Amino acid sequence: MQQRIIKFNSLALGVGVLLFLLHQFLIQSYDLKLSFSLISIYLFFVISAIIIITGLELLFKYSPATTGYAFLVSVFLKMGLFTLIFFAGGLAEASLGKADKLSILLPLFTFMTIETLVVVSRLKGVLTLGKEIDEPKK
């Protein structure tokens, strides 16, 4: 379990750093101006992904049946916290252009995908959707 936590948290951190550097390079290359700090967006999503991945892995050890529900709750909490922090903090008043919107959606969907892959890979052998798994006959 600890190896999974380290592996997936390292993946989230590595993807976050690489994607941020690439994103920042493209923003500077096209001389675009964002109405928010790009590093703060990436920090939020990397930290929240690490918290979610660690929490779900620890929860799976004690209650595998509730891990999927906990993932759904964590996604809603993350989106609520994101809205509270960034949009209540002045982002709502700013007129967001296409570059601004893409700069929010790119890390959002990237980290959502990583978190989903972690949960699916963990639950793959646990959930059978009410069906019995047939053992291969020898």
C-alpha positions, 0 to 999 in steps of 0.5 A: 500500500505504501508503495502505491501511495508513493508511486501515485503521489510521485506521478501526480507531482511529476505530471504537475511539475512537467505540465506546469513548466510546459504550460508556462513555456507556452504562455510565455511563447505566445506572450499571453497574460493570465488574470491569475497566478498559474503556479497557484492553480497547479499547486492547488491541484497537485496538493489536492491530488496528493491528499485525495490519493493518500486518503483513498489508499488509506481508506481502502485498507479499512473499508474498500466498499466505501472507497468509490463513494469517498472519491465522489465526495472528495471530487465535490469537496475539491471543486467547492474548495477551488471555487471558494478559494479562487472565485471568491478571491477575485477570479469571479470579477475578472473577465476570463479569456480563452487562454484563462479558461484553458489554463484552468481546465487543463490542470483540472482534467489532468489531475481528475484523470490521474485521481480516477485512474488511481481509484479504478486501478484500486477498485478493479478487483474489488467491485464486481457489480453484483455478479459473481466472478467465475473462476477458470475451470481446471 
